[in-house]
């Protein structure tokens, strides 16, 4: 199987980031898939009923911090 990957990093406000996370959470709760669009192409990712959720927090000494949320199945 070929690897398909979207890596999209954007600078936005905390409130905008929360809104995007809410939209993703709503799509997960209501559907068995989520959609992403890139360069005019729409990708549908089917999500099973059971997933593994990983939350990782990294606090750097230089103030470079990271909160990573990962779903796998």
C-alpha positions as CSV (number, residue, x, y, z in Angstrom):
1,X,0.0,0.0,0.0
2,X,1.4,3.4,-0.9
3,X,1.8,6.0,1.8
4,X,-0.5,9.0,1.6
5,X,0.4,11.8,4.0
6,X,-0.9,15.3,4.6
7,X,1.3,17.4,6.8
8,X,-0.3,20.8,7.2
9,X,1.2,23.3,9.7
10,X,-0.4,26.7,10.1
11,X,0.0,29.6,12.5
12,X,-3.4,30.5,14.1
13,X,-4.9,31.7,17.3
14,X,-5.6,29.3,20.1
15,X,-9.3,29.9,19.6
16,X,-9.0,29.0,15.9
17,X,-7.1,25.9,16.7
18,X,-9.8,24.9,19.2
19,X,-12.5,25.4,16.6
20,X,-10.6,23.1,14.1
21,X,-10.3,20.5,16.8
22,X,-14.0,20.8,17.6
23,X,-14.9,20.3,13.9
24,X,-12.7,17.2,13.7
25,X,-14.2,15.9,17.0
26,X,-17.7,16.5,15.7
27,X,-17.0,14.7,12.4
28,X,-15.6,11.7,14.4
29,X,-18.6,11.6,16.7
30,X,-21.2,11.9,13.9
31,X,-19.7,9.9,11.0
32,X,-17.4,7.0,10.4
33,X,-15.1,9.1,8.3
34,X,-13.5,12.5,8.1
35,X,-12.6,14.5,5.0
36,X,-9.5,16.5,4.1
37,X,-9.0,18.7,1.1
38,X,-5.6,19.6,-0.5
39,X,-5.0,21.2,-3.9
40,X,-8.6,20.8,-5.0
41,X,-8.6,17.1,-4.1
42,X,-10.8,15.7,-1.4
43,X,-9.7,12.7,0.7
44,X,-12.1,10.6,2.8
45,X,-10.6,8.7,5.7
46,X,-12.8,6.0,7.2
47,X,-12.5,5.7,11.0
48,X,-13.5,2.5,12.7
49,X,-15.6,2.4,15.9
50,X,-12.6,1.6,18.0
51,X,-9.4,3.6,17.9
52,X,-6.2,4.1,20.0
53,X,-5.8,7.6,21.3
54,X,-2.3,8.9,22.2
55,X,-1.7,12.3,23.9
56,X,1.8,13.4,24.2
57,X,3.1,16.6,25.9
58,X,6.7,17.8,25.5
59,X,7.9,20.9,27.4
60,X,11.2,22.2,26.2
61,X,13.7,24.2,28.3
62,X,13.8,26.8,25.5
63,X,10.1,27.3,25.6
64,X,9.5,25.1,22.5
65,X,6.5,23.1,23.7
66,X,4.3,20.5,21.9
67,X,0.9,18.9,22.5
68,X,0.4,16.0,20.1
69,X,-2.8,14.1,19.7
70,X,-2.7,10.9,17.6
71,X,-5.4,8.4,16.6
72,X,-4.4,5.0,15.2
73,X,-6.3,1.9,14.2
